[in-house]
Amino acid sequence: MEITLTCYAVLQELISEEPFLLEIPEGFTAKQVIELLSKNYPLAAPILKSTRLAHQDDYVDKQSVLCDGAEYCLIPPVSGG
């Protein structure tokens, strides 16, 4: 199955500035997607450890199974001043 991922903040620099398609096995969870991305983009791995997936303005639980054809956002931790 295929999902679309959009990266925000520093992940745009480390992974992709544009939304991209990611082929994943049926039944993959949000946690498994983060693990796959960490393996494929080792420079982003430290940030991905605390990154959340979001879908339609809501965070996705790490154990949630992702939906074929859906669009997800990678939201890294943010800090403000």
HELIX and SHEET records of a PDB file:
HELIX    1   1 VAL A   10  LEU A   14  1                                   5    
HELIX    2   2 ALA A   30  ASN A   40  1                                  11    
HELIX    3   3 PRO A   42  ALA A   44  5                                   3    
HELIX    4   4 ALA A   45  LEU A   48  1                                   4    
SHEET    1   A 5 PHE A  20  GLU A  23  0                                        
SHEET    2   A 5 GLU A   2  CYS A   7 -1                                        
SHEET    3   A 5 GLU A  71  ILE A  75  1                                        
SHEET    4   A 5 ARG A  52  HIS A  55 -1                                        
SHEET    5   A 5 ASP A  58  TYR A  59 -1                                        
END                                                                             
